[in-house]
Amino acid sequence: MWANKSVGQYERLVLMGEDELTEYSSDARKIEKLRRKIGLSVTREQQKEVKTALEAELPTGGIVKLVETQRQTVALPFWGIAGLGLLFGISLNQPLDYIAAVGGTAAAIFIQKWGWKLYAKRIVLDTLIDIETKVGGIKP
């Protein structure tokens, strides 16, 4: 199903999406910038394969969709647990509270990385849909 080159393109497009997320701009601007990059570097067949894979992979609801759209909000309670664990560990001289600090920090970082990756994939998928719509014409 997947050729080696297509898997490489998939990963490369997701990295391109992550790069666009580092800049402060609207989603429309990110999509427009990605359109140019993808149009120049990825064949039409590979675009379709990556689009199909992203559509199958990305969530449509539930907690995963929440992490994609609100990663910082979902991670916030874990940052709080980490802070309280550190505070109680220092102030009450309780070494076991440091476990909460480490665990909360690890969970918060994991959630934010996961949400970042999901959002980058969503931007790439939206870009591929935009390319398909503009090149192929709007289909009813």
N, C-alpha and C positions, 0 to 999 in steps of 0.2 A: 504494500500500500504506500508507505512512505519511502521515498528514495532518500539516500543519505544527504543529498544536497538540500532537499526540502526540509529535513529536520534541522539542518544548519541554518536555513533561511528563517524557520520558525523562531529559533533561539535568537537569531540576529535581529529579527523584527521586534521581539519582546524587549531586547536590550535598547533598541532605538526608541521604543515607547518609554522605557524607564529614563532614558536621557532627556526626552521631552518633558517628563514630569519634574525634572530638576529646575526648569525655568518657570518663572511666574508668568503665566499667561492663561487665557481662556481655553477651554477645550476646543473651541472652533479654531483657534490659532494653532494649537498643538496638532490638530488633525490636518490643517492646511500645510504645515511644515513637514509632517510625516508623509503626506501625499506626494510631495516632490521627491523625497528620499526613496520611498517605496517604488514609485513609478520609474525611477532611473535604475534601480538596482535589483528588482525582483520581476521575473517573468509573470505573465498573466496566469499561466497554469499553476505556478508556485503560489501566487496570491490566492487562487481559489482553494488550493490544498490547505494553506495556512488558515484561511477564513473558515473552512469546514471544521478544522481541528479546534479553533478557538470557540466557535459556536457550540461545539459539543462539550467543551471543557468549562466554559464560564457559567457561573450560577445564574439562575433566574429568580431565585427567592431564598428565604431562610437566612440563617446566620452568616453564611458565606457571602451573600449579597450585602448584608449589613457590614461585614468586615471590609468588603470592597469599597463601599461608599462612605463609611464612617470609621475608618481604621483607628484614628486618634481617639475618638469617643469610646470605642470598644476597649482600647488599651489603657485608657485613663484609670479605671479602678485598679488595674495591676500596678500602675505607677504609684498609686496611693498605698497599696499593700507594701510595696517595696520601701516607700518612704517611712511608713509606720514601723516596719520591721527594723529599719535602720535607727529610727528615733528611739524605739523601745530597747533595742539592743545596746545603744550607747547610754541612754539615761538610766535604765534599770539594770545595766550590767548583766544582761541575759544573752549569752552567746547563741541560744537557740533561736532568738528573734532574727539573727542574721540570715537564717535559712529563708525566712519570709522575704527578706530584702533581696536575696539572690534569686529566689523563685519568682517573685513579682517582677523583677527586672527582666529576667529571661522570658517570661510570658509576654510582657509588654513589647519587648523587642521583636519576638517572634510574630506577634499579631500585626505589628506595624510593617514588618517586612513582607508578610503574607498579603496584607492589604495593598501594599505598594505594588507587588507583582501582579495581583489581580487587576488593579486599576490600570497598569501599563498594558496588560493584555486587552482590557476593554477599549483603551484608546486605539490600539492597533486594529482591533476588530471594527471599531467605528470608522477608522480610516479606510480599511479595505471595503467596507460597505459603501462609503462615500465614493471611492474610486469606481466601484462597480456601477453605482448609480449614475455618475457623471459620464463614464465612458460608454456604458451599455444603454444609456437612456433610462428614463424612469419606467418601470414595469408595473402594470396594475396588479 
